[in-house]
């Protein structure tokens, strides 16, 4: 059977609307239509594109990929022990999808900007693996004046951070103000931007990721998201 043709109860469960056990109740209440007709039997096998749930097409039936403007104060995890999570701001059914939606890498709790959300494991691997060298652009404010000699140092590929056994890959630093800079990285080590500046005696007081690969936020407001087509892998 085609992966695009599935049982109705499986569709509702896989896309996070309800459990397979609860599907019969959803159908009983008329929440689901197939080709404009109210569905009755949860065992019916139907094409994904023919299904509407509460009058709306299924979320991203070919795979979920969303561009999200992460605000400050939220952590990039499903765990709530560290405080509010980015998933508190996203549709709950995304977390209940099978597989569940996750973030592509992480941003610190106080860092804002471009964050990608997906349930496609291959995309997570492609965009987080160091071998693919996906560029990320950050805008940083620090607590001291930026020295011009940081530009060649960050670009040298010789900067070794404390507790790391390999130097950072070359990074492009652009100083745009006495204490403001743009930094483009192709790797994503733990707290890397902050640690790079800290290694030179500077603390980052504001950090915003303005680009991931070729994706930017455009007019997307903090806390808002936009579905994107899943690229061909």
N, C-alpha and C positions, 0 to 999 in steps of 0.2 A: 504494500500500500504506500502511496506517495506520502511524504512527510507533511504535505500540505493538506492531506485528508485525514481527519482524526475523529474520534468519538467526541461528542459534545461535552461530556463530563471531563474528559481529558483536556480538551481545549480550555475550559473554564479554570481547571486546576493549574495547568501548565503556565497560563498567562496571569495567574495570581488573583483571579476574581473571587474564587471560593474553593473549597475542597471538593473532591469528587463526590463525597457523601452529601455535601450541601447542594450539588448541582441540580438535583431533582426539585428542590424548593425554588431555586432561581427560575427554572423552567415553568413551574406551577404558577409563579407570580407574573409570568409573561415578560421577564427581563431580557429574554434571548429570542432573536428572530434569525431565520435562515432564508435568504432570498425573499425577505419581506413577510414571511409567514412565521407566526409564533411557534417556536419549537416546543415539542412535548416529550420526546423520548431522549434521555441522556445517552443512550447507546447508539443513537444515529451517527453515522460517519459522514462528515460534511467537509467541503473545502473551507479553509481558513478565511478566504476572501469573501465568503458568502455570509459570514456571521456578524451580527450586530449585537452588542451588549448594552442595554439601556439606550438604544438608538445610536450608539457610536461604534465605529470599526474597532477591531482588536488593536491594542497597543503593539506596534512594531512586530507583526507576525513573523517577519523574516529575521528577527534579531534586534535587540534593543541597543541603541547607541544615542546618548543624549549629551549635549553640551550644556554644562551647568555653571552658573556664576556663583562660586562659593563665597558666602559672606564670612566675616570673622566670627569666632565664637563657636564654630562647629567642627567636630572631628570627623575624619574620613574612615569610619568603621561602623559595623553593625552593633558593636557593644555600646552600652549606655553608661558604663562605669566612669568614663572620662567626661561625661556631660552630653549636651545635645549633639546629635549626629546629623550629617548632611541628609541622611535618609528621612529625617523628620520633616524635611522640606519637599520631599519627592512623593509621588503617588505610592501608597502603601502596597499596592498590588505589584509594584516592581520588585520589592523585596520577597514577595511570595512567589515570584516566577520560578520556574524550574528549567535551567539553573537560575539562581537569584542574581539580581543586578548587583554589581560591585563597582568600586572606583578603579580607574586606571592609575595606579600609583596613589600617592597621598599628598595632601597639603597640610601643613601644621595648622593647629587650631586657630592661631591668630593670622594665618596667611589667607589672602583672598585671591580670587581670579579664576582662570580657566581650569575646570575639572571635568573629566570625561567619565560617564557612567555607562556601563554596558553589561550584558549577560553573555557576550561572545568571548569565550576564553582565549581564542586565537588572537583577538585584538589586544587583550591585556598582555599577552606574551610578546606580541610584536612591538607594542608601544612602550613596554617597560624593559625589554631586554637590552643590555648595554651594546650588544653587537649591531643593533639597528640604528643607534646614534640619532634618535629622534630629538630635534632641537626644541628646547623650552626657553622662553624669554621671560625674565623676571625684572620687575622694577623695585628697587630697594632704596630705603632711606636709612642712613647710619648716624651714629651719635658723635662722629668726628669728621674732620675734613678728609676728603679722598685725595690721595697722593697719585700723581701721574704714573709713578713707577709701578703701581698695581696693575696697570694695563698689560705691560709685557710679562709681569710675573704670572698673572692668571692665564695668559696665552701660552706660557712656556711648556706646559705639560710636566712641570717639575714640582709643583706645589704639593707637598705632602702634609695631610691633615693629621692631627693627633689621633692615635689609635688606629690609623689606616696603614696598611702595608704597601699600598700602591699610590703613586701620586695621582692627582686629579688629571683628567683629560684636558687638553687645551680648551679654555673658555674665553669668550669675547666680552670684555668689559668696556662699556661706554660711560664716561663720566658726563653727566648732563647738568650737574649743579655742584656746589661745594660739598654737599652731603647726600647727593642723589645720583643714582647710577642705574644703568640697564646691564644685565648680565645674561648672556646666552650660554646654556649648558647643553651637552649631549648625553649626560648621564644623570642619574637621580639618586645619589647617595643620601643617607640619613641626614636631614637638616643641612644639606650641603651648602646652600647659599650662605646661611648664617655662619656655618663653621669656616667657610673660606674667608669671610670678612673678619670673624673673630680671631683667626690665625694671624691677622695683621693689626690686632688691637682695636677693632671696630665692632660695635654691637649694632645689629640690625633692629631698627625701631618700627619699620613698616615694610611689609613684603607683599607684592602682588604679582601673580603670574598672568601676563598679558597675552601669551601665545603658547600653544602646544602644537608642535608640528607646524601646519599651515592654518590651524584653527584659532580664531580670535573671538572675543565676546561680542563685538559690534555694539548694538544698542541693548543687549541683554542686561537687565537690572540684577543687582545682588539678590540671590535666592530664587531667581527665575531659571528655567531650563527650556531647551529646544531640541526636539527629536531630529536626528540626522540619518541619512541613508547609510546602511552598513556597507563599507567598501568591499569590493570583490577580493577575496583572499587567495 
